[in-house]
Amino acid sequence: MGCAGGDQYDAFIYLTNTTSITDRTCSIYQSIGWTDGQKCSPMEQCRNCAPSKACVIPEAYMTYNLTEYGRVVNETPMM
């Protein structure tokens, strides 16, 4: 919900309840939230760019989803 605070656990909850999200290379962080009135435009679309060539919008995006998450406390459970 924008940059109103939170931690990675909130992101895990969101990602579990969302179909999928794009790779970070397609989701450029702009340090503004959805409440700031930022609108999507073609400039926010993922592009594949090569040196000395035009950028191309890919036919399919790399996406990720999450099926399980939880908190781990102490070193032994982390291992």
Secondary structure in CASP SS format (residue, H / E / C, confidence):
PFRMAT SS
TARGET T0000
AUTHOR 0000-0000-0000
METHOD secondary structure of the structure
MODEL  1
M C 1.00
G C 1.00
C C 1.00
A C 1.00
G C 1.00
G C 1.00
D C 1.00
Q H 1.00
Y H 1.00
D H 1.00
A H 1.00
F H 1.00
I H 1.00
Y H 1.00
L H 1.00
T H 1.00
N H 1.00
T C 1.00
T C 1.00
S C 1.00
I E 1.00
T E 1.00
D C 1.00
R H 1.00
T H 1.00
C H 1.00
S C 1.00
I C 1.00
Y C 1.00
Q C 1.00
S C 1.00
I C 1.00
G C 1.00
W H 1.00
T H 1.00
D H 1.00
G C 1.00
Q C 1.00
K C 1.00
C C 1.00
S C 1.00
P H 1.00
M H 1.00
E H 1.00
Q C 1.00
C C 1.00
R C 1.00
N E 1.00
C C 1.00
A C 1.00
P C 1.00
S C 1.00
K C 1.00
A C 1.00
C C 1.00
V E 1.00
I C 1.00
P C 1.00
E C 1.00
A C 1.00
Y C 1.00
M C 1.00
T E 1.00
Y E 1.00
N C 1.00
L C 1.00
T C 1.00
E C 1.00
Y C 1.00
G C 1.00
R C 1.00
V C 1.00
V C 1.00
N C 1.00
E H 1.00
T H 1.00
P H 1.00
M H 1.00
M C 1.00
END
